[in-house]
């Protein structure tokens, strides 16, 4: 285990080295591509190695950094939970390290400072690694802020666009409100535990009221960072604004770090489980999943759409966590382990496919300079490899067998189906309703990705620059390919990966899945072999073998298939403009769920005499939560302005009064 | 599980493929008789498939690789899904490979590629069909899952063979949850297999079609595979309804006598279901697209009521 800790240390060191060396890119922009990005990938690889070792060996390793305050040195700790999240961070960072050299080339001739891109990316990675490794609240908060601040600069990278500056500011604001809630949560734990070290907090005995306060603070703080509804509105603004490989890291990995924080604080530090908390997490998770996918369906900016899907997937993860809390709180530890493993599996899966999809969106941006689905079309023929990898990502995120997204959703359903074992009738009926929302979410996600893939990669190009898109360089294809292969592997060999993950519930909940591989590696049987089994390798084998055989038998005439004009019911040959657009595709769903959106639709005559259709679908969270808060802050600020008279004597008077009051409080 | 049971599983899967056109032919015949027509012979779908396989397949200039691969993927995914539903006997290993959630997943995989194939050529009708199909299925899929979850929770297993065996053992106790689940699943089956009142399999009227709009550009063997896949889906839903809710006669071992009895039983049940479908298609008219959500919301509501009545009334009792 010490080897794993050293490896994790090397990962942090490499990330920092990548950040420092990026500074030289100010003089020679090549440095970013030739030195900083490969180092970034190596840091990912070292982190992956550390994580996998920690998961295989089990056990716990601790260390102390020669930094921090004299009475509070920075402590680090590597257990199975940290190990799993090191894997998540590592694998996506590795893929980004492969992908980056091709992608950042386009910035070399631009006006934006490339040294900032490389430097903050390195710091960002180091921050995330340290959050996962931290063993006291002090280091945790420092690393958390390092992560938030460096990613702020990455969101603001294209700062010449006013919308990006606004998104970055919003991001900074929300990150700090969230950070404040987390800090207060740690404060509650520290005051009962008698210290900022996690060990002290673990030993604390909190009464229900105070542990609930700590839970609510942690849930709000980490949930805000993870993008749970209704606090999500900043996420689809900020994540797409960054360069695509950073978006992949933010959506794929940073959200997982927030999930890690929540698991660490609730499952490990607070260590109490009340079913009321489980219900709260379950409800918020279900609502996030459904709202996330519905808003994603309404988007036609590819990166914004993917960001909304992050809200959905975080919701699915929290459904799993909520079930785990609920089951533990009502004394069903074995079932809690199933739900917990489902949530963790989905964490890994979401990192893989969301990373893959953002890298794919970056590839389209790179070769066609387009983010808007309404201008795309026919890209499969222009960039076949990206098309194949993107299709893998689409199938995975839509939770279709035999890819990885399906496995975690299957596990979540299996956990939810054990609700009959609960004693309370209310809980027994809440869980199936959450399962119904999860089913609806999955079906809508499939609809959304049919829309994305059908509009972007199939059909005919809707604009000239998309028609002339070029395939992306090899490095970018490799980066996507690694993630695509992993998506398939995690879908086909779930028993292997569940076996690896099993160490986490064993350490955190004190109970793992005892039956998961009862019938061998071919059969995934999370609860028991009688209850449910999924022979993922067999399904995948049958599917690929039969489709391959069919294509071989009948497809030999491939050259003989004659081409002709499209039939289209015998109308005139279709033009690209006659295709269904992304907005048109989602119209039936928009109409049915119209109450949930803020729709501004109008048909009006423009000045040039032409009729124009205008449609704007916006997020209700703005009007319900964000704007009232912003207005209240402004109003409060206007009240404070009254103090500001410009007279120095009055200011001195206020200072003196404050001092007296403070002295009185202390004395 | 012995080798012989795997051979039987393969035979059952082949039986699905062989029987699928027959059910479609039977429904068409029954419908024709109900409408005072003589109708085509029951074996007509086989002849149509033979004809299409013999014909040349043509593709639009704008069609991509996906267009060519999609018929195979759709057909195989549906076939795999079907072969996990017990047809003659519950003693086969296929039900353990794929439980009901995997079956739903495979159906979704087939639908995913069907819709993508519809959008591939880049015609207006293809996109329209894909959009509507995904819209209808997005509302139907949760209802289907809720209905089968009711059964799975009762039987404490998502394995369909176990569900059927549990049903046989419980001696057909009339549970309210089953009635709700059955009603919900019937509505879902009608929507998912594209029958009236949601979609009309016989129409080529441009603006009303859903399934036909997606396969509009297919011809030859590709079209044959797509048609066959649709027939397979009808048989799958029919068997699901027949064997899970009315499991009488299904074999619980793999003896030849029991298997023959099972075949006779399931044929009778499917024939009756086919007549019921023909009857409902004769008396009902196709709905407007935006009436479909109300229809499917009813399905979801029924399925959810089934699940809730199970967890509230039946578990505690």
Interface residues (C-beta under 8 A of the other chain):
Chain A: X377 X378 X380 X381 X384 X391 X395 X398 X399 X400 X401 X406 X410 X413 X414 X417 X419 X420 X425 X428 X429 X432 X433 X435 X436 X437 X439 X440 X442 X443 X444 X446 X447 X449 X450 X451 X453 X454 X455 X458 X459 X460 X523 X530 X531 X532 X533 X534 X535 X538 X539 X542 X543 X546 X547 X550 X551 X554 X555 X557 X558 X560 X561 X562 X563 X564 X565 X566 X567 X568 X569 X574 X576 X578 X579 X580 X584 X585 X586 X587 X588 X589 X591 X592
Chain B: X56 X57 X58 X59 X60 X61 X62 X63 X64 X65 X66 X68 X69 X72 X73 X75 X76 X77 X79 X80 X96 X97 X98 X99 X101 X102 X105 X106 X108 X109 X111 X112 X115 X116 X118 X119 X120 X121 X122 X123 X124 X125 X126 X127 X128 X130 X131 X132 X134 X135 X137 X138 X139 X140 X141 X142 X145 X146 X149 X152 X153 X156 X157 X158 X159 X162 X204 X206 X216 X217 X221 X289 X290 X293 X300 X304 X307 X308 X310 X311 X312 X315 X316
